[in-house]
Structure formats: C-alpha cells, structure tokens
Amino acid sequence: MYVAGGEDASTCAPGFTATAGRPYTLTGAKLKLADTDPSVGITLTSQSGIVTHVTDEMIAVNTPAKLVFIIPSGLADGAYELKVTTQFNGSGLLKAPCSVTQTLYIGQNSGGFTDGGGSTDGDGDQGENPLG
C-alpha cells in the first residue's frame, strides 16, 4: 500500500495541495477502502490534533489505484496528515487494518511543500555551461 500522487480537482494541480469543499484525487496502490473495521477510511488530522473523518458519502471513486473524495468544507487552511486505512490487500482482506499517511495542504501551500522534486540550488541559468 502506498500513495503515488494527488490532484486538486478545483485547480487541476498535481501534488498534495487541496481545496476544502472540492474533490481531491489520490493515486497509488492497494488504496481501496475495504472491510467494516471502524478504523477503515480516510481521515485528515490538523496540526493541532483535530481529526476529521471523510464520510462514505464523500467518496466518489474507491479503487485499488485511485480514491476520489470531497475534502470536508469546514477545514481551515493549513497542513494536515491525510491517512488512508484499509484491510484490502489486492485479492482479499488483511487480518488487521493497514494505513498510509501523507502531508496534505488545504488552501495555499504555506509550508513550501511541492510535489515536483528537483533542486532549488543555483540560479537556473539555462545558458550556463555545466562543464565550466
């Protein structure tokens, strides 16, 4: 089980920044929410520790490779821990729930987090000869 990426449906921007009240797409492997254990589902935990559950009615797509759900509209801008918990293992159910977490920013990304990777060192001058 892992998270490979995400996309905010309101801006079509890839990465881990979302808009409250709008759909968000999470991609990866073995993400499908399965079983009735109370811990199975999607939660968003604020930096102050407040846990918000994404209810079943807010989940539009639930497949092994993709989850599409509505970010709860009452969430304030800021960093959250997005947690997906399931017992799905690809062909059946695990004996115990398994979780994966990812930092998700609601609103403007004030934490400087991007999904693009790469380096910010140097001035980015394309004309500069890398060999000296």
ZIJO-V270690 format. One record per residue. N is the residue number from 1. RES is the residue in one letter. PSI is psi in radians with two decimals (NA if undefined). D_LAST is the distance of its C-alpha to the last C-alpha in whole Angstrom. Layout:
n=N res=RES psi=PSI d_last=D_LAST
n=N res=RES psi=PSI d_last=D_LAST
//
This chain:
n=1 res=M psi=2.22 d_last=45
n=2 res=Y psi=2.80 d_last=41
n=3 res=V psi=2.23 d_last=40
n=4 res=A psi=-0.54 d_last=37
n=5 res=G psi=-3.13 d_last=37
n=6 res=G psi=2.91 d_last=39
n=7 res=E psi=2.29 d_last=40
n=8 res=D psi=2.08 d_last=41
n=9 res=A psi=-0.45 d_last=44
n=10 res=S psi=-0.47 d_last=44
n=11 res=T psi=-0.18 d_last=41
n=12 res=C psi=0.35 d_last=40
n=13 res=A psi=2.23 d_last=37
n=14 res=P psi=2.70 d_last=35
n=15 res=G psi=-2.85 d_last=35
n=16 res=F psi=0.82 d_last=37
n=17 res=T psi=2.30 d_last=39
n=18 res=A psi=2.93 d_last=42
n=19 res=T psi=2.19 d_last=45
n=20 res=A psi=2.39 d_last=48
n=21 res=G psi=0.03 d_last=51
n=22 res=R psi=2.78 d_last=49
n=23 res=P psi=2.60 d_last=48
n=24 res=Y psi=2.40 d_last=45
n=25 res=T psi=2.23 d_last=44
n=26 res=L psi=2.26 d_last=43
n=27 res=T psi=2.70 d_last=42
n=28 res=G psi=-2.49 d_last=41
n=29 res=A psi=2.47 d_last=44
n=30 res=K psi=0.67 d_last=47
n=31 res=L psi=-0.24 d_last=48
n=32 res=K psi=2.26 d_last=51
n=33 res=L psi=2.04 d_last=53
n=34 res=A psi=2.51 d_last=56
n=35 res=D psi=2.99 d_last=59
n=36 res=T psi=0.13 d_last=62
n=37 res=D psi=2.40 d_last=61
n=38 res=P psi=-0.39 d_last=60
n=39 res=S psi=-0.24 d_last=57
n=40 res=V psi=2.26 d_last=56
n=41 res=G psi=-2.90 d_last=54
n=42 res=I psi=2.29 d_last=51
n=43 res=T psi=2.69 d_last=51
n=44 res=L psi=2.13 d_last=49
n=45 res=T psi=2.15 d_last=49
n=46 res=S psi=2.94 d_last=48
n=47 res=Q psi=-0.39 d_last=46
n=48 res=S psi=0.05 d_last=49
n=49 res=G psi=0.09 d_last=51
n=50 res=I psi=2.16 d_last=53
n=51 res=V psi=2.23 d_last=53
n=52 res=T psi=2.19 d_last=53
n=53 res=H psi=2.40 d_last=55
n=54 res=V psi=2.01 d_last=54
n=55 res=T psi=2.82 d_last=57
n=56 res=D psi=-0.62 d_last=58
n=57 res=E psi=-0.32 d_last=59
n=58 res=M psi=0.00 d_last=55
n=59 res=I psi=2.07 d_last=54
n=60 res=A psi=-0.66 d_last=54
n=61 res=V psi=2.27 d_last=52
n=62 res=N psi=1.49 d_last=52
n=63 res=T psi=2.92 d_last=51
n=64 res=P psi=-0.57 d_last=49
n=65 res=A psi=-0.15 d_last=45
n=66 res=K psi=2.35 d_last=46
n=67 res=L psi=2.26 d_last=48
n=68 res=V psi=2.18 d_last=48
n=69 res=F psi=2.81 d_last=50
n=70 res=I psi=2.26 d_last=51
n=71 res=I psi=2.18 d_last=49
n=72 res=P psi=2.35 d_last=52
n=73 res=S psi=-0.34 d_last=53
n=74 res=G psi=0.01 d_last=54
n=75 res=L psi=2.34 d_last=50
n=76 res=A psi=2.73 d_last=49
n=77 res=D psi=2.50 d_last=45
n=78 res=G psi=-3.07 d_last=43
n=79 res=A psi=2.43 d_last=42
n=80 res=Y psi=2.68 d_last=44
n=81 res=E psi=2.01 d_last=44
n=82 res=L psi=2.18 d_last=45
n=83 res=K psi=2.21 d_last=47
n=84 res=V psi=2.18 d_last=48
n=85 res=T psi=2.30 d_last=51
n=86 res=T psi=2.96 d_last=53
n=87 res=Q psi=0.13 d_last=55
n=88 res=F psi=2.34 d_last=53
n=89 res=N psi=0.21 d_last=52
n=90 res=G psi=-0.69 d_last=51
n=91 res=S psi=-0.12 d_last=55
n=92 res=G psi=-2.57 d_last=57
n=93 res=L psi=2.49 d_last=57
n=94 res=L psi=2.79 d_last=56
n=95 res=K psi=-0.57 d_last=58
n=96 res=A psi=2.66 d_last=57
n=97 res=P psi=2.60 d_last=54
n=98 res=C psi=2.51 d_last=51
n=99 res=S psi=2.70 d_last=48
n=100 res=V psi=2.50 d_last=45
n=101 res=T psi=2.72 d_last=43
n=102 res=Q psi=2.41 d_last=40
n=103 res=T psi=2.28 d_last=39
n=104 res=L psi=2.31 d_last=40
n=105 res=Y psi=2.26 d_last=40
n=106 res=I psi=2.30 d_last=43
n=107 res=G psi=-2.59 d_last=42
n=108 res=Q psi=2.45 d_last=39
n=109 res=N psi=1.56 d_last=37
n=110 res=S psi=-0.17 d_last=37
n=111 res=G psi=-0.05 d_last=35
n=112 res=G psi=0.17 d_last=32
n=113 res=F psi=2.29 d_last=32
n=114 res=T psi=2.82 d_last=30
n=115 res=D psi=0.05 d_last=31
n=116 res=G psi=-0.29 d_last=27
n=117 res=G psi=-2.75 d_last=25
n=118 res=G psi=-3.06 d_last=22
n=119 res=S psi=2.61 d_last=20
n=120 res=T psi=0.11 d_last=20
n=121 res=D psi=2.61 d_last=17
n=122 res=G psi=3.05 d_last=14
n=123 res=D psi=0.02 d_last=15
n=124 res=G psi=0.30 d_last=15
n=125 res=D psi=1.88 d_last=13
n=126 res=Q psi=-0.42 d_last=13
n=127 res=G psi=-0.17 d_last=12
n=128 res=E psi=2.35 d_last=8
n=129 res=N psi=2.05 d_last=6
n=130 res=P psi=-0.25 d_last=6
n=131 res=L psi=0.06 d_last=4
n=132 res=G psi=NA d_last=0
//
